[in-house]
Amino acid sequence: MNASRSKGRAAVLACSTMVMTCTASYAQGSAAAGDEGAARIEGLQQQLSEQARQIEILKKAVADQEARQRELQRSLGQQDARPATGPTEGAQTAPNQNAGSEPDNTQRSVRVGVAPSDESQQPPVVAPLFEQPGILTPKGKFVLEPSVQYVYSSSNRVALVGYTIIPALLIGLIDVREVKRNTITGALTTRYGVNNRFELEARLPYVYRSDATISREIFTGSASDAVFNSSGKSIGDIELAARYQLTDGGANKPYVVGSLRFKTRTGKDPFEVVTDCVTRCVGNTTGTGLPLDLPTGSGFYSLQPGVTWLFASDPAVFFGGISYTYNFKRSGISRQVLNGEQEFIGDVEPGGIFGINFGMGLALNDKSALSIGVDLNSIGRTRQNGAPVPGSVRTQLATMLLGYSYRYSDKTTFSITVGAGLTRDTPDLTMSIRIPMTF
């Protein structure tokens, strides 16, 4: 009986031992499985964090790329004035609006027919070549533009004083003159944007002129050339202008701007300066007949209506313009001569000026632009007392222009223009520097 009890106790002890062993083994397996799951979850979390970081980097890269693209389009004039057409535009602007948030793959509904902003309706910016700028001043902005222009021209004149018996035989003298002209004009131009389509302009010039005339005095027996120098400096003719944008350009249509310019005669006109007319005037045979002081103005009021256009065609911008300058007639004019005397001239009406220009601009990068163009002007004959002045003919002027501009900042731009005369009546060299500053 005791033996039976001992066997029973041994069996119970063995069963208990087996149960404890199984429980320990199960606990160890569960702990191992838990550690493996936690490690896997931690790895997934790290992977998600890395993917989220990469998504943020991609968002930032896309936003920077779009910002550079908009800046390049602004410099090239590729901002087309057209309404939004669907979800694509909303998708393009999403990176800038939702930077730092979770990506949204759903399409955004955009109202079709939204009017473009006023900035997108502005003409493209090109390196300026001509007097009239192509881009208008934004609403409420003020532009101050100091500029300096240098003009050099030379001309030769041959006058036959006498008469000819046969074409090969001249009885008299030959008067040959060579004239060198240098003109420096410093100007301060201001422009104000009344609204995004209309601007006003005022220009105040200061002119310095220097002429050197090389000639040999006739009837004096001189065997050498003489040089007669004259100069003049004063305020030039103040100009007032207004420009209005007529059309909104786009992908397939140009920007058109109408302008009206009025030129005063605040400068010293040719009839106010004293002329060396003691020894060479009508009826006299020797002397210079040249003004002792050079004028700094034209002496006539003028009005110039015009139209300019710009057409953006990637990667270039084409531009041009047409204008007509009407000079108002002056009556009862007399010119000043030495000793306080005056020579009566009468009524004088300068000929009108028909002008046309065209060119092409190319953006080199987001800060620099290069332009090339041609400026043509046809000047009509001057009339005195209702009849054309003897010897006055229609004059053709043509200038080839090359311009470069550099955008120093969002408010300041440096521009330089160099021109070469294409006809004998056109100045040989023209060079100007402009620094428009926006406030």
C-alpha positions as CSV (number, residue, x, y, z in Angstrom):
1,M,0.0,0.0,0.0
2,N,2.8,2.3,0.8
3,A,4.4,1.4,-2.4
4,S,1.3,2.3,-4.3
5,R,1.2,5.7,-2.5
6,S,4.9,6.3,-3.5
7,K,4.2,5.5,-7.1
8,G,1.2,7.9,-7.1
9,R,3.2,10.7,-5.6
10,A,6.0,10.1,-8.2
11,A,3.4,10.2,-11.0
12,V,1.9,13.5,-9.7
13,L,5.4,15.0,-9.3
14,A,6.3,14.0,-12.9
15,C,3.1,15.5,-14.3
16,S,3.7,18.7,-12.4
17,T,7.2,18.9,-13.7
18,M,6.1,18.4,-17.3
19,V,3.4,21.1,-16.9
20,M,5.9,23.6,-15.6
21,T,8.4,22.7,-18.4
22,C,5.7,23.2,-21.1
23,T,4.6,26.5,-19.5
24,A,8.2,27.8,-19.4
25,S,8.8,26.8,-23.0
26,Y,5.6,28.6,-24.2
27,A,6.5,31.7,-22.3
28,Q,9.9,31.8,-23.9
29,G,8.4,31.3,-27.3
30,S,5.9,34.1,-26.8
31,A,8.6,36.5,-25.6
32,A,10.7,35.8,-28.6
33,A,7.8,36.3,-31.0
34,G,6.9,39.6,-29.2
35,D,10.5,40.9,-29.6
36,E,10.5,40.0,-33.3
37,G,7.2,41.8,-33.9
38,A,8.3,44.9,-32.1
39,A,11.5,45.0,-34.2
40,R,9.4,44.6,-37.4
41,I,7.1,47.4,-36.4
42,E,10.0,49.7,-35.5
43,G,11.6,49.0,-38.9
44,L,8.3,49.8,-40.7
45,Q,8.0,53.1,-38.7
46,Q,11.6,54.0,-39.7
47,Q,10.8,53.2,-43.3
48,L,7.6,55.3,-43.2
49,S,9.6,58.2,-41.7
50,E,12.2,58.0,-44.4
51,Q,9.6,57.9,-47.1
52,A,7.9,60.9,-45.5
53,R,11.2,62.8,-45.4
54,Q,11.8,62.0,-49.1
55,I,8.3,63.2,-50.0
56,E,9.0,66.5,-48.3
57,I,12.3,66.8,-50.1
58,L,10.5,66.1,-53.4
59,K,7.8,68.7,-52.6
60,K,10.4,71.3,-51.9
61,A,12.3,70.5,-55.1
62,V,9.1,70.8,-57.1
63,A,8.2,74.1,-55.5
64,D,11.7,75.5,-56.2
65,Q,11.6,74.3,-59.8
66,E,8.2,75.9,-60.3
67,A,9.4,79.2,-58.8
68,R,12.4,79.2,-61.1
69,Q,10.1,78.4,-64.1
70,R,7.8,81.3,-63.2
71,E,10.8,83.7,-62.9
72,L,12.1,82.6,-66.3
73,Q,8.7,82.9,-67.9
74,R,8.4,86.4,-66.4
75,S,11.7,87.4,-67.9
76,L,10.9,85.9,-71.3
77,G,7.4,87.4,-71.3
78,Q,5.7,84.0,-71.4
79,Q,3.0,84.8,-68.9
80,D,0.0,84.3,-71.1
81,A,-3.2,86.2,-70.2
82,R,-5.6,83.2,-70.3
83,P,-8.1,81.8,-67.8
84,A,-7.7,78.6,-65.8
85,T,-8.9,75.5,-67.8
86,G,-9.1,72.7,-65.3
87,P,-7.6,70.7,-62.5
88,T,-4.1,70.9,-64.1
89,E,-3.5,74.4,-62.9
90,G,-4.6,73.5,-59.4
91,A,-2.2,70.6,-59.4
92,Q,0.6,72.8,-60.5
93,T,0.1,75.3,-57.7
94,A,-0.5,72.6,-55.0
95,P,3.2,72.1,-54.0
96,N,3.5,75.8,-53.1
97,Q,0.2,75.9,-51.2
98,N,0.5,72.6,-49.3
99,A,4.3,72.4,-48.6
100,G,4.8,70.5,-45.4
101,S,1.4,68.7,-45.4
102,E,0.5,65.2,-46.5
103,P,0.1,64.6,-50.2
104,D,-3.4,64.9,-51.6
105,N,-4.0,62.7,-54.6
106,T,-7.6,63.9,-55.2
107,Q,-8.2,66.3,-58.0
108,R,-9.1,69.9,-57.1
109,S,-12.0,71.5,-58.8
110,V,-11.0,74.9,-60.4
111,R,-13.6,77.4,-61.6
112,V,-13.3,77.7,-65.4
113,G,-13.2,81.3,-66.7
114,V,-11.3,83.0,-63.9
115,A,-9.9,86.3,-65.1
116,P,-6.1,86.5,-65.2
117,S,-4.3,88.7,-62.8
118,D,-3.2,92.2,-63.8
119,E,0.5,91.2,-63.6
120,S,0.0,88.5,-66.3
121,Q,-1.5,91.1,-68.6
122,Q,1.7,93.2,-68.6
123,P,3.9,93.2,-71.7
124,P,7.1,91.2,-71.5
125,V,10.3,92.9,-70.4
126,V,13.0,93.4,-73.1
127,A,16.3,95.4,-73.2
128,P,15.2,98.9,-74.2
129,L,16.4,100.3,-77.6
130,F,14.1,103.1,-78.4
131,E,12.8,106.2,-76.6
132,Q,9.5,104.6,-75.7
133,P,9.6,101.7,-73.2
134,G,7.7,98.6,-74.1
135,I,6.5,97.7,-70.6
136,L,4.1,99.9,-68.6
137,T,4.6,100.9,-65.0
138,P,2.4,98.8,-62.6
139,K,-0.4,100.5,-60.8
140,G,0.7,102.8,-58.0
141,K,4.4,102.3,-58.8
142,F,6.9,105.1,-59.5
143,V,9.9,104.7,-61.8
144,L,12.8,107.1,-61.7
145,E,15.2,106.7,-64.7
146,P,18.4,108.7,-64.9
147,S,20.1,108.3,-68.3
148,V,23.1,109.6,-70.2
149,Q,23.4,109.7,-74.0
150,Y,26.4,110.4,-76.2
151,V,26.0,111.2,-79.9
152,Y,28.8,111.8,-82.4
153,S,28.4,112.8,-86.0
154,S,30.6,114.1,-88.8
155,S,29.7,115.6,-92.2
156,N,31.4,117.2,-95.1
157,R,29.9,120.0,-97.2
158,V,31.2,121.3,-100.5
159,A,29.9,124.6,-101.9
160,L,30.8,126.1,-105.3
161,V,31.1,129.9,-105.1
162,G,31.2,131.1,-108.7
163,Y,30.0,129.9,-112.1
164,T,31.0,127.3,-114.6
165,I,31.7,127.8,-118.3
166,I,31.8,124.2,-119.1
167,P,31.4,121.3,-116.6
168,A,35.2,121.0,-116.2
169,L,35.9,124.7,-115.7
170,L,34.9,126.6,-112.7
171,I,35.3,130.4,-112.3
172,G,35.3,131.0,-108.6
173,L,36.2,129.2,-105.4
174,I,35.3,125.9,-103.8
175,D,34.2,126.1,-100.1
176,V,34.8,122.8,-98.3
177,R,33.7,122.3,-94.7
178,E,34.1,119.4,-92.4
179,V,32.0,119.4,-89.2
180,K,32.5,117.3,-86.1
181,R,29.6,117.3,-83.6
182,N,29.6,115.9,-80.1
183,T,26.4,115.9,-78.0
184,I,26.0,114.7,-74.4
185,T,22.5,114.6,-73.0
186,G,21.8,113.8,-69.3
187,A,18.1,113.3,-68.6
188,L,15.9,112.4,-65.7
189,T,12.7,110.6,-66.6
190,T,9.9,109.8,-64.2
191,R,7.0,107.5,-64.9
192,Y,3.9,106.8,-62.7
193,G,1.4,103.9,-63.2
194,V,-2.1,105.3,-62.9
195,N,-3.4,101.8,-63.2
196,N,-2.1,98.6,-64.8
197,R,-2.9,99.8,-68.3
198,F,-2.1,103.6,-68.2
199,E,1.0,105.5,-67.2
200,L,2.2,109.1,-67.3
201,E,5.8,110.2,-68.1
202,A,7.9,113.4,-67.8
203,R,11.4,113.9,-69.1
204,L,13.9,116.7,-68.1
205,P,17.0,116.8,-70.3
206,Y,20.2,118.8,-69.9
207,V,22.2,119.1,-73.1
208,Y,25.9,119.9,-73.8
209,R,27.0,120.4,-77.4
210,S,30.3,120.9,-79.0
211,D,30.9,121.5,-82.7
212,A,34.2,121.9,-84.5
213,T,34.1,123.2,-88.1
214,I,37.2,122.8,-90.3
215,S,37.2,125.0,-93.3
216,R,39.4,127.4,-95.4
217,E,38.2,130.9,-95.6
218,I,37.4,132.0,-99.1
219,F,38.6,135.3,-100.5
220,T,41.3,135.6,-97.8
221,G,44.2,134.1,-99.6
222,S,44.7,131.6,-96.7
223,A,46.5,128.4,-97.7
224,S,45.6,126.4,-94.5
225,D,42.5,125.2,-92.9
226,A,41.0,127.0,-89.9
227,V,39.0,125.5,-87.1
228,F,36.0,127.2,-85.6
229,N,34.8,125.8,-82.3
230,S,31.5,126.5,-80.7
231,S,29.6,125.0,-77.8
232,G,26.5,125.3,-75.8
233,K,25.0,123.9,-72.6
234,S,21.6,124.4,-71.1
235,I,18.3,122.6,-70.3
236,G,16.8,120.9,-73.3
237,D,13.2,120.5,-74.4
238,I,11.0,119.1,-71.6
239,E,8.8,116.2,-72.8
240,L,5.5,114.9,-71.4
241,A,4.0,111.6,-72.5
242,A,1.1,109.3,-71.8
243,R,0.8,105.6,-72.7
244,Y,-2.2,103.2,-72.6
245,Q,-2.3,99.5,-73.2
246,L,-4.9,98.8,-75.9
247,T,-4.9,95.0,-76.0
248,D,-4.0,92.0,-73.7
249,G,-1.4,89.9,-75.3
250,G,-1.3,86.2,-75.2
251,A,0.1,83.1,-76.8
252,N,-1.0,84.1,-80.3
253,K,-1.6,87.8,-80.1
254,P,0.6,90.8,-79.4
255,Y,0.5,93.5,-76.7
256,V,-0.4,96.9,-78.2
257,V,0.3,100.1,-76.5
258,G,-0.8,103.6,-77.7
259,S,1.2,106.7,-76.8
260,L,1.1,110.5,-77.1
261,R,4.2,112.6,-76.5
262,F,4.3,116.4,-76.3
263,K,7.7,118.2,-76.6
264,T,8.0,121.8,-75.3
265,R,10.7,124.3,-76.4
266,T,12.2,125.1,-73.0
267,G,15.7,124.7,-74.4
268,K,17.6,127.4,-76.1
269,D,16.4,127.4,-79.7
270,P,18.4,128.2,-82.9
271,F,16.8,131.7,-83.2
272,E,18.0,132.8,-79.8
273,V,21.7,132.2,-80.2
274,V,23.9,134.8,-81.7
275,T,25.2,134.0,-85.2
276,D,28.5,135.2,-86.6
277,C,26.9,137.1,-89.5
278,V,29.1,140.1,-89.9
279,T,31.4,138.7,-92.5
280,R,29.3,135.9,-94.0
281,C,25.6,136.4,-94.4
282,V,23.4,136.9,-97.4
283,G,25.4,139.3,-99.6
284,N,28.7,138.8,-97.8
285,T,31.5,136.6,-98.9
286,T,33.8,135.9,-95.9
287,G,33.5,134.8,-92.3
288,T,31.9,131.8,-90.6
289,G,28.2,132.3,-90.6
290,L,28.0,129.9,-87.7
291,P,26.3,130.4,-84.3
292,L,28.6,131.5,-81.6
293,D,26.7,129.5,-79.0
294,L,25.0,126.2,-80.0
295,P,21.3,125.7,-79.3
296,T,20.0,123.0,-76.9
297,G,16.5,122.8,-78.2
298,S,14.7,122.5,-81.5
299,G,12.8,125.8,-81.2
300,F,9.4,124.3,-82.1
301,Y,6.6,122.6,-80.2
302,S,5.8,119.1,-81.4
303,L,3.2,116.4,-80.9
304,Q,4.0,112.7,-81.5
305,P,1.2,110.0,-81.5
306,G,2.5,106.5,-81.8
307,V,1.7,102.8,-81.4
308,T,4.1,100.1,-80.1
309,W,3.6,96.3,-80.1
310,L,5.3,93.3,-78.5
311,F,4.8,89.7,-79.4
312,A,6.2,86.9,-77.3
313,S,7.4,83.8,-79.2
314,D,9.5,81.5,-77.1
315,P,12.5,82.0,-76.8
316,A,12.4,85.5,-78.3
317,V,10.2,88.7,-78.0
318,F,9.5,90.6,-81.1
319,F,8.7,94.3,-80.9
320,G,8.2,97.4,-83.0
321,G,6.4,100.7,-83.4
322,I,5.2,103.4,-85.7
323,S,4.9,107.1,-85.0
324,Y,4.4,110.5,-86.6
325,T,5.8,113.8,-85.2
326,Y,4.0,117.0,-86.1
327,N,6.0,120.2,-85.6
328,F,4.0,123.3,-85.0
329,K,4.6,126.4,-87.2
330,R,6.2,129.6,-85.7
331,S,5.5,133.0,-87.1
332,G,7.4,136.2,-87.2
333,I,10.8,134.6,-86.5
334,S,14.0,136.7,-86.5
335,R,17.5,135.4,-85.8
336,Q,20.1,137.2,-83.7
337,V,23.3,138.4,-85.3
338,L,26.3,140.4,-83.9
339,N,26.0,143.9,-82.6
340,G,22.4,143.4,-81.5
341,E,21.0,143.2,-85.0
342,Q,18.3,140.9,-86.2
343,E,17.6,139.2,-89.5
344,F,14.0,138.7,-90.2
345,I,13.1,135.2,-91.4
346,G,9.3,135.1,-91.3
347,D,7.1,132.0,-90.8
348,V,8.9,128.6,-90.4
349,E,7.3,125.2,-90.4
350,P,9.6,122.2,-90.0
351,G,8.6,119.1,-91.9
352,G,6.9,116.2,-90.2
353,I,8.8,113.1,-89.1
354,F,7.5,109.6,-89.9
355,G,9.1,106.9,-87.8
356,I,9.1,103.2,-87.7
357,N,11.2,100.8,-85.7
358,F,11.3,97.1,-85.1
359,G,13.6,94.6,-83.3
360,M,13.9,91.4,-81.4
361,G,14.8,90.7,-77.7
362,L,16.3,87.5,-76.3
363,A,16.6,86.6,-72.6
364,L,20.1,85.1,-71.9
365,N,19.1,84.1,-68.4
366,D,16.7,85.2,-65.6
367,K,18.7,88.5,-65.2
368,S,20.1,89.4,-68.6
369,A,18.5,90.2,-71.9
370,L,19.9,91.2,-75.3
371,S,18.0,93.2,-78.0
372,I,18.8,94.2,-81.6
373,G,16.7,96.5,-83.7
374,V,16.5,99.2,-86.4
375,D,15.1,102.7,-86.1
376,L,14.0,104.5,-89.3
377,N,12.9,108.1,-89.6
378,S,11.9,110.2,-92.6
379,I,12.0,114.0,-92.1
380,G,10.0,116.2,-94.5
381,R,11.1,119.5,-96.1
382,T,11.1,122.7,-94.1
383,R,8.8,125.4,-95.3
384,Q,9.5,129.2,-95.0
385,N,6.7,131.7,-95.6
386,G,4.6,128.9,-97.2
387,A,7.2,127.7,-99.6
388,P,9.8,125.0,-99.3
389,V,13.2,126.3,-98.2
390,P,15.7,126.3,-101.1
391,G,18.0,123.4,-100.7
392,S,15.7,121.6,-98.2
393,V,15.1,118.0,-99.1
394,R,13.5,115.0,-97.4
395,T,16.1,113.4,-95.2
396,Q,16.3,109.7,-94.4
397,L,17.7,108.6,-91.0
398,A,18.5,104.9,-90.1
399,T,20.2,103.5,-87.1
400,M,21.1,100.0,-86.2
401,L,20.8,99.5,-82.4
402,L,22.2,96.8,-80.1
403,G,21.0,96.8,-76.4
404,Y,21.8,94.8,-73.3
405,S,20.1,95.0,-69.9
406,Y,20.9,93.4,-66.6
407,R,18.4,93.2,-63.7
408,Y,20.5,94.0,-60.6
409,S,17.5,93.6,-58.3
410,D,13.7,93.5,-58.4
411,K,13.7,97.3,-58.4
412,T,16.8,98.3,-60.4
413,T,17.9,97.5,-63.9
414,F,21.0,98.6,-65.9
415,S,20.6,99.1,-69.6
416,I,23.1,100.1,-72.3
417,T,22.4,100.8,-76.0
418,V,24.8,101.3,-78.9
419,G,23.7,102.6,-82.3
420,A,25.5,102.9,-85.6
421,G,24.2,105.2,-88.4
422,L,23.3,103.5,-91.7
423,T,22.9,106.7,-93.8
424,R,25.1,109.7,-94.3
425,D,22.7,112.0,-92.5
426,T,22.4,109.8,-89.4
427,P,24.8,110.3,-86.5
428,D,27.8,108.0,-86.8
429,L,27.6,106.7,-83.2
430,T,24.9,106.8,-80.5
431,M,25.5,105.3,-77.0
432,S,23.1,105.6,-74.0
433,I,23.0,104.2,-70.5
434,R,19.8,104.0,-68.5
435,I,19.2,102.9,-64.9
436,P,15.4,102.6,-64.2
437,M,14.6,102.3,-60.5
438,T,11.1,101.3,-59.3
439,F,9.6,102.6,-56.0
